[in-house]
Amino acid sequence: MMDQAPPRFSARTAVEGPKLGRSRGRVKTQDEKKLTQCEIVRSALEKEIFAGLLAPAAPLDEDAIARRFSVSRTPVREALLQLIEAGLVEKPSRQRAVVAPLDVRRLIQMFETLSELEAVCARFAARRITPQETEALVAIQAASDAALLAGDEDEFGHQGIRFHVALWRATHNDVLFETTRNLAVRLNPYRMFQLRAKGRPEANNDDHKGLLSLISAGKADEAYALMRGHVTVQGDVLAEYISCTPLPVLQSEYT
């Protein structure tokens, strides 16, 4: 398992899958076209939920969404499943999907837990990373630098996630990798959202450069501290957004 390349954990899909639309002169397969449609639908709904244009409990009718985006119901269903997995949409039994309320308390707890998991990953990676894995991280960081310089937000987010996944792999601990990945998938939309804040892409990239330097040098404790702060600040930025969000978007009662 550890000899495999890091999975495609895309900012566009929030799940592992092949990167699409990059090769030239090749006709896309039906599966690739379907996935691309799914990405478009998911991204649009995600942005509207964050912007408050789709209020909590708002119904998400598959037929209406399919007509809106001129697609079949299949990519719409797949997009809704991804949003359900991320906690942005709920689907009660035998009922249509609805926009989920934002459970602030649970969201904070998830970021708190992920910050510790990723920090442990950084500590283990500093002790266990192989030369080949270091080279892979260097290449990913170079791609991140290029995307940031070009102002390509989508590609920058994609490379950032590749960096994290490669780092998790470098722990050589399957249980830690799977636990961290499963929680990160659920938080992915929120982590991508915080990159829109002013100065966050640059700060995020500087953190990754620092992590690469510390892990390459085998400085486990320093890598732990930097990664913990790196993930924690993402939750802090999101908290600033939540504080400015209209009350109807938030879930005010907890069970």
Helices and strands as residue ranges (DSSP letters): H 30-50, E 59-60, H 62-69, H 73-85, E 89-90, E 97-99, H 104-128, H 131-150, H 153-169, H 174-194, H 200-216, H 220-243, G 247-249
